Amino acid sequence: MEDRLVQVRLREGKKPQRFLLPDEFDVEVGNWVVVQDEEDEDLGTVTAKPIPLPLEWEDVELPEVVGVPDVEEVEKTVQVRTEREPDAIKIAYGKVREREMDIKLVQARYYQRSNKMKFHFTSENRVDFRELVKDLAHEFHARIEMRQIGVRDAAGIAGGYGLCGQELCCSRFLKGFDPITIRMAKDQYLALNPSKISGCCGRLLCCLKYEHETYVDAKKRFPKLGASTRYEEKQGKVTGVNIIKETVTLLAESNIFEISLEEFKQNHPAWRGPAKASQPGPSPTQPDGSETETEEEVLIEGAETEKVQGSLTELEEKDKSEVASGRSESSGKSRRRRRRRKPKQSNE
């Protein structure tokens, strides 16, 4: 039997993770297994039937299932997770307040096989927690590890629901985080309201990236906002586009018209969409051939106040610095190498 791929949930309510299942283990859905979780061994439950290792996964470095626990170890693990870990957070918070430290504890995890307690926390600054570690080690009689994570990782651990009504992407399926910029919201013609384009973590929504490339590509078929136009013998300009409905909104002499993209093209035969790079001439997105403003100059209604722009810039800078510094646990998580097994030797 060859190695297989299996999904294991390490904590209740958390998304399952993929592990390599060596051929010597035979497990079913609901069974407890011991896995190599980063540098520690932890227990989890199998959530899906093991499948043969796909060819595209053979060269991927995966953490492994390393054993099957006995009943006593499973019972102790359940007790630790329901009693000791929640109590550990409360006790640790008391120590943090005593030392007046500017950190927010997110979760505590106890690894009974290595007798280690790991605390995840967030902070806007680097923190010297050496004295706190001593206090906690004395309190719990275990090795203590403090790990600083980003606010997006913290949101994924805490869980919850987003503006869309769905479970948070970071707690449901995201494996890592990419930088998100205000440009992604502008390219999708979203209202630049910080409360509407930021998530529970206070950072720009991760989902802004999902369809960004599609919108950027689709925008090439539409005129730019502010482009001069003429409709029903009236001079006007483009005030909006709807990529989903494929419509263009025009303002002509105090009248608002919403027409299809095809009708816009018919009314502007000189406009043929994006020009090829090799063709010189005026901007193809301007129906009358005059210069248009750059994308940076496009105004989105209600978004250019100093307060809003300051908030958006702050969100973007925090996101960039967090990803660049590697504070995000998901983006900076080290991968475990797949252990090579020696071929079985024949006795012949």
N, C-alpha and C positions, 0 to 999 in steps of 0.2 A: 504494500500500500504506500502511495506517495504522500508527500506533505500536502496539506489542504489549507484552505482559507476559512476562518471562522470569525463571526462577530461576537464580541463580548462586551457587556455593559458592566463597568466597574462600580458605578454608583447609581442608586435608584433615581430615575428622572433624568439621567444624563444620556447623551447620544452614544450608541454603541461604537466600538472601535474595532478595526480589523487586526487580527493576529494570525500568525503562522501556526498551524496545528501540526506538530510532528506526527509521523505515522504510528508511533507507539501509543498514542492516546485515542480512545474511542469515546466520543461525547455526544450527547443529544441536547436538544433545546431545553433549557431550564437547569441543566447541570452546572455545578460550581466548578471553576477551574482556577489554577494559580497562573498568573501571567507576569511577564517582566515589564513593569510599568516604569519607564525611564530607568533609574538606577536601583529601583526597589521592586520587590515581589509583592503583588497585591492579588486580592481575590475578586472574581467577577462571575457573572452568570452568562451562559451561552444564550444568545437571542435569535439565532438563525441556524439552520442545518448547515454543517460544514460542506463546502463545495471543493472540487478539485482546483488546485492552484492554477489560475489562468496563465497563459503564456506571457501576457504582458506584465504579469506580476512577478515573474521568476527572478528578475534582476532588481526588484524593489526591496529595499531594506525594511523589514518588518519586525516588530517585537513579537516574541513567541509565547505560546502556552508552555509552561515549564513543569506543570504537575496537576494533580487532582487532590484537593484537600479531603481530610476525613470529616466525619460528622461533627466532632468536637471543635475542630478549627472553624468550621462554618458557623456554628452556634456562637462561638466567641466573637467572630467577625461581625455578625449581625448585632450582637449586644454592644460592641464597641461603636458601631456606626450610629446606633440609635440613642446611645447614652453618653459615651465618653467624648465623642467628637463634638456634639453640641455643647456639652459642659466645658470643653476645652476652650471654645470660642469665648464663652462668658468670662472664664478665669483670665484668659489672655487679654481681653478688653480691660479688665480691672488693672492688670499690670501696665498696660499702655497708658491708661489715664493717670496712674501713679507717677509715671515718668514723663507725663505731658508730651507724649510723642504725637506728631502729626501724621498718623497713618490710619488706614481703614482696613480692618481684617475682613477677609472675604470668606475663607473657609479653613477648616482644620482637617487634616487627614492623618490617621494613625496607621502605621505599617507594623503589624504585630510581629511579623517574622524577623524584622530588623530592629524592633523596638524603637521606632523613630516617629516623631510627630512633626508633620510639615504644615506650616502656616503660609497661606497666600494672602498678600496684602497689596493695597494700592496707596500711592503717595505721589504728590506732584514733584517732590524732590527726592534726592538720594538720602537714605536714612542710615544712621549708625545704630544698629540694633544689638550690638554685642552684649551690653548689660541686660537687655531684655531677654536675650537667649539664655543667659545664666539664670535669670529669675524663673523662666519657664522650665528649664532643665531640672532645677531644684523642685519645682512644683509637680512635674509629671514623671520624674525619674526616668527620662527617656532622652535620646538624642533629639535635638531641635534643629529644624531647618526653616529659615525664613526666606520666602521667595517673593520678590516684588514683581507684580504683573501689571499690565495695562488695563485701562478702564473697560476696553472692549472684551478682554478676557474675563474680567470680573462680571460683566453683564452676562456672558455666556455661562459662567458658573452659577450665577443667581437664577437665571432663566426668567421667563416672563413673556409678554405679548407686545408686539409692535403696533404702530399706527394702522397697519393693514388688517389687524385682527388675528394674524397668524403668530405662531410661536416664534420667538426670536431666531433668526438665521444662525447666529453665533452659537446658540445652545442646541440647535437642531441638526445642522449638517456642515457648517463651515469648518474647514480644517486649518485655515490660516486667514490672515487679514492683509488686504492690499491697501495702499494709500488711496484715499478718496479726496477729490478736489471739488471746489465750487464750480469749476468749468463743466463738470459732469452734469450738474443740476441745470446750468445755463443751456447746455446743448440739448437738454430734454424739455426746455421751455417751462421749467417748474418755477413756481413763485419762490423767491429767495427769502423765505421766512424761516429763521433758525429753528423755530418750534416745529415746523413741518418737515424739514429736511434733516433733522438730527434725531438720533435714536435714544433709547433708554440710557445709554452710556454717556450721552452728552456730546458725542462725536457725529460727524456726518454719516448718514445712513449707508450701510454697506451695499444695499440694493441699488444705489445710484450707479454702480458699476455694471450691473447685470446686463442692461440693455443699452449702455452708453455707445458702444461701437455701432449698434444697429441704427441708433438715432443719428450719429455722426454721418453714417453712410446715406441715410434717408434724406438728411437735410440738404444734400447736394442737389436734390431734385426740386427744391423749393426756393423761392426768392427770399432774400434776407429781410429781416424786420427793418422798416424805415425806407425800403426801396420805393422810388417814385413810380407811380402807375397812373393809368387813365382808364376809367370804367364808366360806361354810359355817358360819354362825352363830359365826364367830370374828372378834374385833376385830383389825385389823392396819393396815398402811400399805403404800403403793407404794414398792418399793425399786429398781425398774428398769423400763425400757421398751426394746423392740427395734423400732425403726421399720421396719426391713427385713422382719422376720417379722410385724410388727403384733401383738406380744404385750406383756402387762403382767406384771411379776413382783411378787408380793405376799408379805409376811411377816406371818403371822397366828399368834400364840401359838407361836412357835418353829418353825412349819411354813412352808416355802417353796412357793409355787404359781406356776406360769407359765400364764397363761390368755390367750386371744385378746382382742383389743380389743373385738370384738363381744360376747363373753361378759361382759367387764367392763361394757359398756354395759347389757346385760340385767340384770346384778346391781345396777346403780345407775341405775334409771330416771330419777332426778332429775338425773343428769349428762347433758348434751346437747352436750358439747364446748364450744368457745369461744363466749362470749356476744357479742352485738353491742354496739357501743360505746354505743348509745342505751339499752340495757337496764340499769338500776341493779340492785344486789343483790349477794349474796355471790359470791366467786370461783367461776366455773363449773368450775374444774379440781379443786375440793375436793368429793368426793362427799357429805360430810355437811354441807356448807354452812359449815364453819368456815374461819377464815383460814388461808391457806397461807404458807409462807415465800416471800420474793422469790427471783428467779433467782440473785441474788448470794449467797443464803444456802444454796442447794442444795449439799449435800456429795457429792462423788464419792469413793468409798472409796479410802483411801490417798493422797489428793491434798492434804490440808490440813496437812501438816507444814511447819514454817517453812523448812526447807532447800529443799524442792521449790517452794514458792510464791515464794521469793526467786529461784530459778533461772528460773522461768517469767516473772516480772516483768522480770528483766534481759533475757531474750530479746526480750520484747515491746517494751521501751523502746529497745533497740538497733535493732530493725527500724523503729520509728517514726522515730527520729532519722535513720537512714540515708536513708529515703525522703524525709523532710522537707528534709534538707540538700541533696538532689539528688546525693548521692555515687554513687547507683546509676546506672551508665552507661546501662543500658537504659531507665530511666524518665526520665532527663534528656537523652537524646540529641536533638540538634537535627535537624530534618528539612530536607532539601534541597528547594528549590523547583523545580518542573518548569520547564525553560526554554521560553520561548515562541519559536516559529519564525515568521519572517516568511513570508507566503504567497509562493509562486513567481510571479514576474511574467512575463506573456506578452510575447513579442517582437513581437506584432502591433501 
